[in-house]
Amino acid sequence: MELHKKIEALNSLEVVRFEATEHELKHVFTHNNETTKQVLKDLVPDVEAYISSYGNNEVVDLTVAAFHYVQSDYWHPDKGFTLFSKEELLGFLEQKEHENRVLAQKNHELETKLAQIQSILSSKE
């Protein structure tokens, strides 16, 4: 099954509850029912073992299926599970490259100051 089809299958399930912090998704729960089991059948190696590990009689957490087995990039309450677009990835890479340049400049400035301090200390000896 293609990656996009797997993500569509996950997103076809009703989200009954999710838990997240500002920066981290903890759980995305759906009903533990036959529809969920049918979808998971195509996504995880052993549906019953998966539900036993990540669910109870009422709900099943989809996060492990989505991120480990399907390789989704993220989840959003309005979009569901999804992949980063090419533009999002390029923007992220550009941001990281900028951050690396800033850190390299600061590192150079600190090394220069350290060399100056070492020079002053050695001249006082």
N, C-alpha and C positions, 0 to 999 in steps of 0.2 A: 504494500500500500504506500502510495506517495506521501511525503511529509505533509503537504498541504491538506490532503484528505484525512490524515490522522488528526491534524489540528482541528479540522472541521468537525470530525466525529466527536472529539472532546468537547468542543464548543456547542455541540447539539444537546449536551446534557444540561439540565437545569441546575444552576448554582443556588443552593439553599442557604449557604453561609460561607463567608471567608474570614480569615484572620490574617492581619498584616500589621507591621509597624510602619513607620514613615519610610523606611528604606528596605524592608524585607517582607516578602510574602511568606507566611507560615503555612496556611492551609486553604484549599478551595474544596468545599464539600458539596457533593451531589447526593441524591437519594440512592440508597442501596436497594435497587430493584432490578428486574429483568432487563430493562432497557440499558441500564448502566453496565450490567454484566455482558450484554451483547456487544456494546461498544468496546469495553475493556478486552474482550476476547481477541480482538484484532490488534491490540496495543501492548499487552503484557504477556509474558510467557505462561503464567498460571493464574487465572482469574481468582480462583478460590483462595490461593495463598496470598495474593495481593489484597483481597478484601479482608482476610484474616489479619494481615499486618497493618493495613491502613484504613480500616473501617470498623463499623459495628452493625447492629441490626437495622439501624436507621439511615446512616450516612456512610459515604466513602470519600476519602481525601484523594483528590486527583493530582496533587502536585508532583508526587514521585512519578506517576505515569507520564505526566506532561514533560517534566524536565529530564528525567532519566531515560525513559523508554522512547518518548516521541522526540525529544530534543527541542522543545519549544524554548524560545528565548526569554519570554516574560509573560505575565498575565496582568490584565487591566480590567477593572470592573465593567467598563463600557465595551471593551474589545474582546475580552476573553483571552485565551492563550493565543500567542502569535509569535511571529518571527520579526526580527529587526529588518527594516527596509535597508536597501543599499545606501540611501541618503542618511539614515540614522547611524549606520555603521561608519560612514565616512565622516560625519559630524563628530562622532565619538572619538575617532582616531585623530582628527584635527585638534580636538580639545586636549587629548592626552599629549600630543606632540607639543602643543603650546605649553602645557604644564611642565613637560620635561625641559623645554628651553628655559623657562623661568627658573626651575630648580637648578639647572646647570649654571646659569648666570649667578644665582645666589651662592652656589657652591664655590664658584670661582672667586667671588667677592670675599667669602669667608677664608678661603685658602690664602688670598692676598693679605688679609688682615692678620692671619696667623703667622705668616712669614715676617710681616712687619714687627709683630710682638716678639717673635723669636730673635729677630735681629737686634731689637732694643735690649732684650734680656742678655744676649750674649755680649753686647758691647759694654754692659755694666759689670761684667765679671772680671 
